[in-house]
Amino acid sequence: MAEADQQQPPIDLSKLFFQSTTTRRRIIASYWIVVILAIPIWWRITSIDRLSLPESKVSALDTRDLRLPLRVGLQSNVPGISSNSIETQLAHRLKRDAESHCVFFESAPVDLNRQSTPGTYDVVIEPGAPNLLLDGRRLSVRSQGETEEQVLDALTNLVLPSSDGMEALRIVKYSPRFRIAFSLLNEDATSGRSILSWDVEAAIKRYLAPALEKLSILHNFTIESQVQYHAPLAFRPHEIQIGEQTAHSLTQEDLTVFVNSAEWTLSSSVSNDPVIHFVLFVPSADDSPLYILDHNGTPSSADAFILPQWGGIVVSNNARPHLKVADLEHTFVTFHNQLLSLLGVPSLPANVDYDYSLPFTDWQLDALVRLRTMQNVENSKETLRSIVALVHQIENMPVGQDVKGDVQGVLDALDLVFAESSSSLMFALRHSSDALTRASRAFFNPGMLALLYFPAEHKYAVYTPLFASVAAPLVATLAREVAAWRKTRREQA
Amino acid sequence: MSNTLGMYRTVKRLGIPDSNIILMLADDTACNPRNKFPGCVYSNAARNLDLYGDNIEVDYRGYEVTVENFIRVLTGRVDPSVPRSKRLLTDDRSNIFVYMTGHGGNEFLKFQDNEEISAFDIADAFEQMWQKRRYNEILFMIDTCQANGMYSKFYSPNILATGSSEVGQNSYSYENDNDIGVAVIDSFTHHILQFMEGIDKTSQKTMQDLFDVFDPVKIHSTPGVRSDLFHRPLSQTLVTDFFGGVSQAEVFLPLIDTKTSMPPNGLDSKQPRAQDDPQDDAVDDDSGVFPSIRGSYDADLLALSSGKISLSSQDGMPARGARAWTSIALVGALVVWVGIRTRAKR
């Protein structure tokens, strides 16, 4: 065999069809073409879609501040009080802290017959028994010796209610939608002292509907109610002696942990709207009567308290099987007041009277609307800024078309707010709420989740085993082929 | 898992409603067929306290526990269809307590068996939360091997972080249950929970008091505390600011938790056992029960027993960069070498 092999002429490699230079070069070229064609595809599928956001417009927002006009018509029929001087001083006061409240003063003629519009007020000062009366968006001041200063103070308080820190903490955050959950909780219905049912629907209609109706320009309310027959407290109230009687008490500390959230189911979880809770708590026979102690440790007459941003609680020592609408008056008037303070309806200055059949005055409503509009605009701006900052900061964060659209939507809505702010307060509020919703939606867009962090070594760990083995022969053959081609050219030349 | 459930029980006892707690459990050990005593997970080998109980709400379970879901919960970028109970609905007045445990290493924590979350991911998520004002303060607590690396990358304000062990150090389990053959609770968590048992809703204990009970000798690792991002003095920060639902303080505290899969470690109280002295249910067992076992099983052993090993990389950032460049250099060298060889052949 070995001899036979030797006798055969050696195969001329260059004669084999697959060793023809053209074929070989075509094969190599086809590999390279595939690689080169694949690069854009690879680039496309591994790159992150980051659309550019309208950053210049977002940063331009910093210089645009909301300015809500306050048109006040002043008329003084009392000698010694000049409406002009009140006007100048009011304008001056509003200007002084323009930073914090964004309203500015505009003088308007007094017109007692015009339709009441938010943001436009009439103030009439007349002689008579001292009295400040609000009627719609009109303030009638009866004065004998009232000084300008007092009128001015009352007026400033009405248009710009001052709120201290505690109040600000109590108010729930703005949301276009709220759920209000009314719960009648019996600590232990089997103990003999319990309220088994209540006319909650009629009570809400009678005591709360007017307020909710007025507030409906700010929020959309959904109401639910429930009765629970076994809602134990997580702690035992302390026993105290009041005269002959044994009573039970809740200290201020107890109040902070009153809600037994582990065992009370207070609202259904069918939607993501924020919930405001109202609880009527009926202590069991063992724990009643139940009183709230004041800071000195003595039983107070108060039977209700507010948990900031959460809701209100009323403790009822008056158990009967069924509560009719009339029986619920005290409870629901308390709930009403708690609701107003939770939603941030400002309180009136002490010396001002109004028509008490109304839940609250238009002055308060306007002040709240102005405050909420301003907060919404601020929040939307801030959210936009943080979106832009985060997109810069986190390089792996994708920005999709819907995020871009929402950001543009916020900018448009804010433009509308600025445009409407001088003409219609209610439209400004609506657009500011829209801007806030869109801004949150853009920020929380599920597509904006940054890719998980991959350190550089991970990338090499993924690509090296794949490409090193392929790349080495590819590059080597290419280099060899180029060398061969140059060699033949040199020989030919 | 008993780490997590222990924390869950504690915050719930201190008044955080279930609706504000997001509990993530990667494995359903209580109902695992390999659990000798189904339906229960105990806080220690003496089986005094069933952590699983009858009132537990697990929000993310099993394969839902992923890095992506965790980041989505933190940043709030969840699908619109996700229910309220699975969302972190916090605002700028909320204090958040994040507790994580599992198998970890330098700057990462393993999720399930196929992915891991890195310190950068969490740091970025916290920054996004800060930008959207989703928290007032965060307490971040992690119990893994080399846990302290996990909070080293944080850069957002108002975060207080604590971890069970330094980089390069293992975190050890507290004790082992011989009946089910696994460790039940980690040392670091056990000591924190013991401290927490002495606290009620109106307690005035501060975070400083909590950090003072950390004893490296007892815990068998060196716990770390990072407070440079936190702007309140620790001695004026109440423990209940993070662990308790005290409404006056405006506390809103979701617990986020994750645990990589572990073999069943629950035990059933229904089976009467001779050595099972019924003790007061509310009291965690103290350390004297199985002194001989203490510290003899570590978290890595725990990982081994379930067939999953978490290796921890020890090198820091410069070494990592060097390694990356080395791999490039290697590929380059290979190409050059092939080229030279072919040329030399001709």
Boltz contact constraints between the chains, C-beta under 6 A:
constraints:
  - contact:
      token1: [A, 173]
      token2: [B, 91]
      max_distance: 6.0
  - contact:
      token1: [A, 253]
      token2: [B, 202]
      max_distance: 6.0
  - contact:
      token1: [A, 256]
      token2: [B, 246]
      max_distance: 6.0
  - contact:
      token1: [A, 256]
      token2: [B, 247]
      max_distance: 6.0
  - contact:
      token1: [A, 256]
      token2: [B, 248]
      max_distance: 6.0
  - contact:
      token1: [A, 257]
      token2: [B, 15]
      max_distance: 6.0
  - contact:
      token1: [A, 257]
      token2: [B, 201]
      max_distance: 6.0
  - contact:
      token1: [A, 261]
      token2: [B, 17]
      max_distance: 6.0
  - contact:
      token1: [A, 262]
      token2: [B, 12]
      max_distance: 6.0
  - contact:
      token1: [A, 269]
      token2: [B, 84]
      max_distance: 6.0
  - contact:
      token1: [A, 269]
      token2: [B, 85]
      max_distance: 6.0
  - contact:
      token1: [A, 272]
      token2: [B, 84]
      max_distance: 6.0
  - contact:
      token1: [A, 307]
      token2: [B, 247]
      max_distance: 6.0
  - contact:
      token1: [A, 386]
      token2: [B, 131]
      max_distance: 6.0
  - contact:
      token1: [A, 390]
      token2: [B, 128]
      max_distance: 6.0
  - contact:
      token1: [A, 390]
      token2: [B, 131]
      max_distance: 6.0
  - contact:
      token1: [A, 394]
      token2: [B, 124]
      max_distance: 6.0
  - contact:
      token1: [A, 443]
      token2: [B, 132]
      max_distance: 6.0
  - contact:
      token1: [A, 444]
      token2: [B, 76]
      max_distance: 6.0
  - contact:
      token1: [A, 444]
      token2: [B, 77]
      max_distance: 6.0
  - contact:
      token1: [A, 446]
      token2: [B, 77]
      max_distance: 6.0
  - contact:
      token1: [A, 446]
      token2: [B, 79]
      max_distance: 6.0
  - contact:
      token1: [A, 448]
      token2: [B, 77]
      max_distance: 6.0
  - contact:
      token1: [A, 449]
      token2: [B, 77]
      max_distance: 6.0
  - contact:
      token1: [A, 452]
      token2: [B, 121]
      max_distance: 6.0
  - contact:
      token1: [A, 453]
      token2: [B, 118]
      max_distance: 6.0
  - contact:
      token1: [A, 453]
      token2: [B, 120]
      max_distance: 6.0
  - contact:
      token1: [A, 453]
      token2: [B, 121]
      max_distance: 6.0
  - contact:
      token1: [A, 456]
      token2: [B, 324]
      max_distance: 6.0
  - contact:
      token1: [A, 457]
      token2: [B, 320]
      max_distance: 6.0
  - contact:
      token1: [A, 457]
      token2: [B, 323]
      max_distance: 6.0
  - contact:
      token1: [A, 457]
      token2: [B, 324]
      max_distance: 6.0
  - contact:
      token1: [A, 460]
      token2: [B, 324]
      max_distance: 6.0
  - contact:
      token1: [A, 460]
      token2: [B, 327]
      max_distance: 6.0
  - contact:
      token1: [A, 464]
      token2: [B, 327]
      max_distance: 6.0
  - contact:
      token1: [A, 468]
      token2: [B, 331]
      max_distance: 6.0
  - contact:
      token1: [A, 472]
      token2: [B, 334]
      max_distance: 6.0
  - contact:
      token1: [A, 472]
      token2: [B, 338]
      max_distance: 6.0
  - contact:
      token1: [A, 475]
      token2: [B, 335]
      max_distance: 6.0
  - contact:
      token1: [A, 476]
      token2: [B, 338]
      max_distance: 6.0
  - contact:
      token1: [A, 476]
      token2: [B, 342]
      max_distance: 6.0
  - contact:
      token1: [A, 479]
      token2: [B, 339]
      max_distance: 6.0
  - contact:
      token1: [A, 480]
      token2: [B, 342]
      max_distance: 6.0
